[in-house]
């Protein structure tokens, strides 16, 4: 009885199997690369806002503290978006007729909030509490970057789970004194390797990596 398959079929089957495995591996690798890319994370993407608000000007030039606008950052899970009235505390006198600020004046006149677009927008299945991070000595710039140097806000970090875990696994590498939480360009007075463990003990910081900490 003659053979149904030629001997070359053995080689062909091995090559085909290897090709399929290589294709699957390549697709997995491609998905991982895309998942970490700025296309997926929106890292460093400039988001158009109703008003071109410059943190560089307000923080660096005018010296306004983060908490003047983000009033609930120390007491709530949300940092808070300032109402238009907060803007008008200054801009009823300063640049009161500037065309670029007309949306702010219109919002105040019509008692309608400005529709700001969230830049650091975590998925709905992630729970993040600003107040507990501030209480434990996590600085604003640790997550938001040098916001004081940004004419327009951008997402400095990926905000992916592995990025969050780098701090949760070793908080001593990131924490600072509570009095320095809003300080931009913070540099510890002593080496972080010495200060970090002290603050972790003083503030009762735990290395929390359980899923339920962030996914509730």
Buried (B, 14 or more C-beta within 10 A) or exposed (E): EEEEEEEEEEEEEEEEEEEEEEEEEEEEEEEEEEEBEEEEBBBEEEBEBBBEBBBBEBBBEEEBEBBEBBBBBBEEEEBBBBBBEBBBEBBEEEEEEEEEBEBBBEBBEEEEEBEBEEBBEEEEEEEBEBBEBBBBBBBBBBBBBBBBEBEBBBBBBBBEBEBBBEBBEEBBEBBBBBEBBBBBEBEBEEEBEEBBBEBBEEBEBEEEEEEEEBEE
